[in-house]
Amino acid sequence: MTASDRNTEFSNPAPKVPGLRVERHGTVGSTNNLAFERARSGDPGGLWIVAEEQSDGRGRRGRDWVSPRGNLFTSHLLLDPGPRERLGEVPLVAAVALADAIDKCAGTHQMVGLKWPNDLLVDGAKLSGILLEAESVASGRTALVLGFGVNCVAHPEHGLYPTVDLAALGHRISADQLFNALALSLDHWLSVWRRADGFKDVRKAWLARAVHLGKTIRVRNGDREMAGTFLDLDNRGHLVLGLENGQRETIFAGDVFLEGLQPEGSPDIPKF
């Protein structure tokens, strides 16, 4: 039994979400890793893993992630949440849910903007990160883990993008408060998403917060980079880019930058 296991406790801080289970830890390597361990051990899903601190947090594309105490670090385990061909829509579901939870806690209206596919920004500075990972488990089911990291009281000073935290914005919101709101919000938006044509409502909510819609952006995926105008999201949540030649390009994955912004070469900030 590890030290983190000895500090584990189960509770349900969001009683309006039926069947939710929450596993709390002090310091862990990665809450995403723990969630996958539970899935491999036969957990039925619907489990939240919450940690006060991470020693081995990671971001998209293997980037480092600073995980100081006071910020929110949590992962949600889902088993077969929907058709496999629709799992690519879930990052946008998660982003809308987290943005709504933050606005609710802060008492604000759309303070949080969204950068495709699931970065949360306030006045151009990155507030949080979301990392979704999936794998097949022994039962043949698909384990999907949604990892959330939010800068509640601290943020990195250097990264690919400017960063900010809620306290610096004047909002004293604890990690526990935000987690409770997120558990409720994600349950709601997953319910919306699972309805027939439910992604239409998710897409509409996401676009209402889109910070780069109609602007010239650059999209980088590995060694490939292209520039164009962010025109829309398609019906699966992919970015539709308008090119100079009048053609449209559908982007399935990549990092988005405003035209003219030169990202620094230092590691990315929290994406979990």
RABEL-V369049 format. One record per pair of residues at least 4 apart in sequence whose ideal C-beta (glycine too) atoms are under 7 Angstrom apart, sorted by the first residue. I is the first residue (numbers start at 1). GAP is how many residues later the second one is. Records with the same first field share a line. If there is no record, write none. Layout:
BEGIN
I=GAP, GAP
END
This chain:
BEGIN
1=4, 5
3=4
4=21, 22, 23, 24
7=18, 19
8=15, 16, 17
9=15
10=11, 12, 13
11=11, 13
12=8, 9, 10
13=9, 166, 167, 170
14=6, 166, 169, 170
16=168
17=166, 167, 170
19=27
20=26, 28, 163
21=25, 26
22=26, 28
23=24, 25, 26
24=26
25=26
26=26, 27
27=24, 25, 26, 28
28=6, 23, 26
29=4, 25, 26, 27
30=4, 24, 26, 27, 28
31=4, 18, 20, 23, 42, 43, 44, 116
32=4, 43, 99, 101, 113, 115, 240
33=4
34=4, 15
35=4, 12, 14, 40, 42, 110
36=4, 99, 107, 109
37=4
38=5, 9, 39
39=4, 38, 40, 98, 104
40=97
43=4, 34
44=35
45=32, 33, 34
47=30
48=26, 28, 135
49=25, 26
50=24, 129
51=22
52=17
53=14, 15, 16
54=13, 19
57=8, 10, 16, 215
58=4, 5, 7
59=4, 5, 6, 70, 72, 209, 211, 212, 213
60=71, 211
63=204, 205, 208
64=203
65=84, 205, 206, 207
66=90, 204
67=4, 6
68=86
70=82, 83, 84, 105
71=78, 79, 80, 81, 82, 83, 104
72=76, 77, 78, 80, 103, 106, 107
73=76
74=74, 105
75=70, 71, 72
76=70, 110
77=66, 68
78=66
79=62, 64
80=61, 62
81=9, 63, 109
82=4, 5, 112
84=58
87=47, 57
88=148, 149
89=4, 104, 110, 113, 147, 148
90=4, 42, 54
91=4, 26, 27, 39, 41
92=4, 25, 26, 110, 114, 145
93=4, 96, 97, 100, 109
94=4, 24, 36, 38, 52, 92
95=4, 19, 23, 25, 35, 111
96=4, 93, 106, 109, 110
97=4, 85, 88, 89, 92
98=4, 22, 30, 32, 50, 84
99=4, 13, 15, 21, 110
100=4, 85
101=4, 77, 80, 81, 84
102=4, 10, 76
103=5, 6, 7, 8, 9
104=77
105=68, 72, 73, 76
106=5, 65, 67
110=99
111=11
112=8, 10, 15, 97
113=8, 96, 98
114=6, 92, 95, 96, 97
115=4, 6, 96, 97, 141
116=123, 140
117=120
118=12
119=7, 10
120=7, 8
121=4, 5, 6, 90
122=5, 42, 47
124=38
125=37, 38, 39
126=35, 36, 37, 143
127=23, 24, 37
128=20, 21, 22, 23, 142
129=20, 140, 141, 142, 143
130=16, 17, 18, 141, 142
131=16, 140, 141
132=12, 13, 14
133=12
134=8, 9, 10
135=8
136=4, 6
137=4, 6
147=125
148=34, 124
149=121, 122, 123
150=28
151=4, 12, 13, 14, 15, 119
152=13, 14, 15, 21, 22, 23, 26
153=12, 14
154=11
155=8, 9, 10
156=7, 113
158=106, 108
159=4, 105, 107, 108, 109, 110
160=103, 104, 108
161=102, 108
163=106
164=4, 5
166=5, 7
167=4, 5
173=4, 5
174=4
175=4
176=4
177=4
178=4
179=4
180=4
181=4
182=4
183=4
184=4
185=4
186=4
187=4
188=4
189=4, 13
190=4
192=6, 9, 10
193=5, 6, 9
194=4
198=4
199=4
200=4
201=4
202=4
203=4, 30, 34
204=4
206=4, 27
207=6, 26
212=5, 18, 44, 46
213=17
214=15, 16
215=14, 15, 43
216=11, 13, 43
217=10, 13, 39, 40, 41, 42
218=7, 9, 39, 41
219=6, 7, 20, 22, 32, 35, 37
220=5, 34, 35
221=32, 33
226=15, 23
227=32
228=13, 14, 15, 21
229=12, 13
230=9, 11
231=9, 10, 11, 17
232=8
233=4, 5, 6, 7
234=4, 6, 16
238=12, 13, 14
239=12
240=8, 10
241=7, 8, 10
242=6
243=4, 5, 6
257=4, 6
END
